[in-house]
């Protein structure tokens, strides 16, 4: 099969489309013919070697966490899926014509869901939802700031917090305020505008998808018993302020992924897809993904 292989850490030139053996299916696994995959920050950070200290790659390696496609084979102990099912999943090694993963990594797609929508959803969808629901346990009436609210993880975090009845403030850059209006948050705040920051109310929780100077500028608004949930590691000043920080990584959850997929199919949750590339143009796709933090970049296999 064709796959994108990373030959060594570094620039996009180290990504190469080549022939590799098809993966074999274990008893509790599912094999999927990939129709769409997507590029996430974890992919280009892993490619560059940024993550090698805690997530080293066994090079040469195939990247990719999101996959959507059609089931072509199921393991002997799998009864939740059948050949021909359209599925999406949070997997490993998705930049390929075929991917194999545990059955619990996948969820079925509704007939009206487009393949590219499904390929964009698993990692950002589960990360955003789990940040709100599991890591922070946001409750009805909580005042929650979501930083990076128009990014893919941020969009899902806003959606999940609103589902729980929270009062959501969408934190964005000044240039993104018009785009953020579609999120239907209670309010929108430009995190790069000191005047707007001064009017930020006391917060029960911050769901952070940005980190850096942005999160440092809003920590002082967190209530004494408030919670900071983040997908990017603990901010430097959080410990000295005595702030409760909960970090997380998205993990497979077929039930929640199916629910998020239904929300996308029904038009209740929208992920912005910026560009689509064939697998052969993965280098261009990676370059664009590194420059963009708002829309999803897809690989159509």
C-alpha positions as CSV (number, residue, x, y, z in Angstrom):
1,X,0.0,0.0,0.0
2,X,1.0,3.7,-0.4
3,X,1.8,5.5,2.8
4,X,3.6,8.7,3.9
5,X,6.8,7.7,5.7
6,X,8.9,10.0,7.9
7,X,12.5,9.0,7.3
8,X,14.0,11.2,10.0
9,X,13.2,14.1,12.2
10,X,13.3,17.5,10.6
11,X,11.8,19.4,7.6
12,X,8.9,18.3,5.3
13,X,11.5,16.9,2.9
14,X,11.8,14.0,5.3
15,X,8.2,12.9,4.4
16,X,8.1,10.5,1.5
17,X,5.2,8.7,-0.2
18,X,6.3,5.1,-0.7
19,X,5.1,1.5,-0.7
20,X,4.9,-0.3,2.6
21,X,3.3,-3.6,3.7
22,X,-0.4,-3.5,4.5
23,X,-1.0,-3.8,8.3
24,X,-2.5,-7.1,9.5
25,X,-5.6,-7.3,11.7
26,X,-5.6,-8.7,15.2
27,X,-8.6,-10.4,16.9
28,X,-9.9,-7.2,18.4
29,X,-9.0,-4.9,15.6
30,X,-10.5,-3.3,12.5
31,X,-8.9,-2.6,9.2
32,X,-10.1,0.5,7.3
33,X,-9.4,1.7,3.8
34,X,-8.7,5.4,4.5
35,X,-10.6,8.0,2.6
36,X,-9.5,11.1,4.6
37,X,-7.0,11.9,7.2
38,X,-6.0,15.2,8.8
39,X,-2.9,17.0,9.9
40,X,-2.8,18.0,13.6
41,X,-0.2,20.0,15.5
42,X,1.0,16.8,17.1
43,X,2.0,15.5,13.6
44,X,4.2,18.3,12.5
45,X,5.7,18.7,16.0
46,X,6.5,14.9,16.0
47,X,8.0,15.3,12.5
48,X,10.2,18.2,13.6
49,X,11.4,16.2,16.7
50,X,9.8,18.6,19.2
51,X,8.2,15.7,21.1
52,X,10.9,13.1,21.0
53,X,11.7,13.5,24.7
54,X,8.3,12.0,25.7
55,X,6.9,10.6,22.5
56,X,9.9,9.2,20.5
57,X,9.2,7.8,17.1
58,X,10.5,4.5,15.8
59,X,11.9,5.8,12.5
60,X,11.0,5.4,9.8
61,X,7.5,6.1,10.9
62,X,4.0,6.8,9.6
63,X,2.3,9.8,11.2
64,X,-1.4,10.6,11.5
65,X,-4.0,10.3,14.3
66,X,-7.3,10.9,12.3
67,X,-8.8,8.5,9.9
68,X,-12.2,8.2,8.1
69,X,-13.0,5.5,5.6
70,X,-14.6,2.1,5.0
71,X,-14.1,-1.1,6.9
72,X,-12.5,-3.8,4.8
73,X,-11.7,-6.4,7.5
74,X,-12.6,-7.1,11.1
75,X,-10.9,-9.3,13.7
76,X,-12.4,-12.5,14.9
77,X,-13.6,-11.0,18.2
78,X,-15.1,-7.8,16.8
79,X,-18.9,-7.7,16.5
80,X,-19.5,-3.9,16.5
81,X,-18.4,-3.4,12.9
82,X,-18.9,-5.2,9.6
83,X,-17.1,-5.0,6.2
84,X,-18.5,-2.0,4.3
85,X,-19.3,0.2,7.4
86,X,-18.2,3.8,7.0
87,X,-16.2,4.8,10.1
88,X,-14.0,7.4,11.7
89,X,-11.4,6.9,14.4
90,X,-8.7,8.2,16.6
91,X,-5.8,6.0,15.5
92,X,-2.1,5.9,14.8
93,X,-0.4,5.8,11.3
94,X,-3.3,7.3,9.4
95,X,-1.3,8.7,6.5
96,X,-1.8,5.6,4.5
97,X,-4.2,3.7,2.2
98,X,-5.1,1.3,5.1
99,X,-5.0,1.6,8.8
100,X,-5.6,-1.0,11.6
101,X,-6.6,-0.1,15.1
102,X,-8.5,-1.5,18.1
103,X,-12.3,-1.6,17.4
104,X,-12.9,0.9,20.3
105,X,-10.9,3.5,18.4
106,X,-13.7,3.8,15.8
107,X,-17.3,5.1,15.5
108,X,-19.7,4.7,12.7
109,X,-20.5,7.7,10.5
110,X,-24.0,8.7,9.8
111,X,-24.9,8.4,6.1
112,X,-25.2,12.2,5.6
113,X,-21.7,12.8,7.1
114,X,-19.1,13.7,4.5
115,X,-15.8,11.8,4.5
116,X,-13.7,14.9,4.9
117,X,-15.8,16.1,7.8
118,X,-15.2,12.8,9.5
119,X,-11.5,12.8,8.7
120,X,-11.2,16.2,10.5
121,X,-13.0,15.3,13.7
122,X,-11.6,12.5,15.9
123,X,-8.5,14.0,17.6
124,X,-9.8,17.6,17.9
125,X,-13.3,16.5,18.7
126,X,-12.4,14.1,21.5
127,X,-9.7,16.5,22.9
128,X,-12.1,19.4,23.1
129,X,-14.9,17.4,24.6
130,X,-12.8,15.5,27.1
131,X,-11.1,18.7,28.1
132,X,-14.5,20.1,29.2
133,X,-16.2,17.0,30.4
134,X,-13.6,14.7,31.9
135,X,-10.6,16.9,32.7
136,X,-12.5,20.0,34.0
137,X,-16.0,18.5,34.7
138,X,-17.6,21.8,33.8
139,X,-21.0,22.3,35.4
140,X,-24.2,24.1,34.5
141,X,-23.9,27.8,35.2
142,X,-20.1,27.8,35.4
143,X,-18.4,30.8,33.7
144,X,-15.9,29.3,31.3
145,X,-13.3,31.0,29.1
146,X,-12.1,29.0,26.1
147,X,-8.9,30.3,24.7
148,X,-8.3,29.8,21.0
149,X,-12.0,29.4,20.6
150,X,-12.0,29.5,16.8
151,X,-9.4,26.8,16.5
152,X,-10.6,23.2,16.0
153,X,-10.1,22.0,19.6
154,X,-11.5,25.4,20.9
155,X,-14.6,25.1,18.8
156,X,-15.4,21.7,20.2
157,X,-14.6,22.9,23.7
158,X,-17.1,25.8,23.3
159,X,-19.7,23.4,22.0
160,X,-19.2,20.8,24.8
161,X,-19.3,23.5,27.5
162,X,-22.6,24.9,26.1
163,X,-24.0,21.4,26.1
164,X,-23.4,21.3,29.8
165,X,-25.1,24.6,30.4
166,X,-22.0,26.7,31.1
167,X,-21.8,30.4,30.3
168,X,-19.1,30.4,27.7
169,X,-16.7,33.3,26.8
170,X,-14.9,32.7,23.5
171,X,-11.4,34.0,23.7
172,X,-9.9,34.9,20.3
173,X,-7.6,37.4,18.6
174,X,-9.0,40.8,17.6
175,X,-8.9,39.7,13.9
176,X,-11.0,36.6,14.7
177,X,-14.0,38.3,16.5
178,X,-16.2,38.2,13.5
179,X,-15.4,34.5,12.8
180,X,-16.2,33.7,16.5
181,X,-19.8,35.0,16.2
182,X,-20.8,31.7,14.7
183,X,-19.8,29.9,17.9
184,X,-22.9,31.1,19.7
185,X,-21.0,31.8,22.9
186,X,-22.4,34.1,25.5
187,X,-19.7,36.7,24.8
188,X,-16.5,37.1,22.8
189,X,-13.4,38.7,24.0
190,X,-10.2,39.7,22.2
191,X,-7.4,38.3,24.3
192,X,-4.9,40.6,22.6
193,X,-6.8,43.7,23.6
194,X,-5.8,45.0,27.1
195,X,-9.0,47.1,27.4
196,X,-11.2,44.1,26.7
197,X,-9.2,41.9,29.1
198,X,-9.9,44.4,31.8
199,X,-13.6,43.7,31.5
200,X,-13.3,39.9,31.7
201,X,-15.4,38.7,34.7
202,X,-14.3,36.3,37.4
203,X,-14.0,32.8,35.9
204,X,-14.9,29.4,37.3
205,X,-12.7,27.7,34.7
206,X,-10.4,28.3,31.8
207,X,-10.2,25.8,28.9
208,X,-6.8,26.6,27.3
209,X,-5.8,25.6,23.8
210,X,-3.2,28.4,23.3
211,X,-0.9,28.7,26.3
212,X,2.0,31.2,26.1
213,X,1.4,34.9,26.8
214,X,-2.3,34.5,26.2
215,X,-2.9,32.3,29.2
216,X,-0.6,34.3,31.4
217,X,-2.7,37.4,30.8
218,X,-6.0,35.7,32.0
219,X,-4.9,33.6,35.0
220,X,-5.6,36.5,37.4
221,X,-9.3,36.3,36.4
222,X,-9.6,32.8,37.7
223,X,-11.6,32.4,41.0
224,X,-9.6,31.1,44.0
225,X,-11.1,27.6,43.6
226,X,-11.2,27.8,39.8
227,X,-9.7,25.2,37.4
228,X,-7.4,25.6,34.5
229,X,-7.6,22.8,32.0
230,X,-5.1,22.7,29.2
231,X,-4.0,20.6,26.3
232,X,-0.6,22.3,26.2
233,X,1.1,21.8,29.6
234,X,1.1,23.8,32.8
235,X,1.7,27.6,32.5
236,X,4.8,28.8,34.2
237,X,3.1,31.1,36.7
238,X,0.2,28.7,37.6
239,X,2.1,26.9,40.4
240,X,3.2,30.1,42.1
241,X,-0.3,31.4,42.0
242,X,-1.6,28.2,43.6
243,X,-3.9,27.5,40.6
244,X,-5.3,24.0,40.1
245,X,-4.1,22.9,36.7
246,X,-5.3,19.8,34.9
247,X,-3.5,18.7,31.8
248,X,-4.8,16.1,29.3
249,X,-4.4,14.3,26.0
250,X,-7.2,13.1,23.9
251,X,-8.0,9.4,23.9
252,X,-10.3,7.1,22.0
253,X,-14.0,7.0,23.0
254,X,-16.2,5.5,20.3
255,X,-19.5,6.5,22.0
256,X,-18.5,10.2,22.4
257,X,-17.0,10.3,18.9
258,X,-20.2,9.0,17.5
259,X,-22.2,11.7,19.3
260,X,-19.8,14.4,18.0
261,X,-20.1,13.0,14.5
262,X,-23.9,13.2,14.8
263,X,-23.6,16.9,15.9
264,X,-21.5,17.6,12.8
265,X,-23.8,15.8,10.5
266,X,-26.9,17.7,11.9
267,X,-25.1,21.0,11.6
268,X,-24.9,21.7,15.3
269,X,-21.1,21.6,15.4
270,X,-18.9,22.9,12.6
271,X,-15.2,22.4,12.0
272,X,-13.6,24.8,9.6
273,X,-11.8,22.9,6.8
274,X,-9.2,25.2,5.2
275,X,-7.7,23.0,2.5
276,X,-7.6,19.5,1.1
277,X,-4.6,17.8,-0.4
278,X,-3.9,14.4,-2.0
279,X,-1.6,12.1,-0.1
280,X,1.1,12.9,-2.7
281,X,1.2,16.5,-1.6
282,X,1.7,15.8,2.1
283,X,4.7,18.1,2.2
284,X,2.7,21.1,1.1
285,X,0.0,20.1,3.5
286,X,2.4,20.0,6.4
287,X,3.8,23.4,5.5
288,X,0.4,25.0,5.4
289,X,-0.7,23.3,8.7
290,X,2.3,24.8,10.4
291,X,1.3,28.3,9.3
292,X,-2.4,28.0,10.2
293,X,-4.1,27.5,13.6
294,X,-7.8,27.9,12.6
295,X,-8.8,25.6,9.8
296,X,-8.2,21.9,9.4
297,X,-5.8,20.6,6.7
298,X,-7.0,17.3,5.2
299,X,-5.2,14.5,3.3
300,X,-7.5,12.7,0.9
301,X,-6.2,9.2,0.3
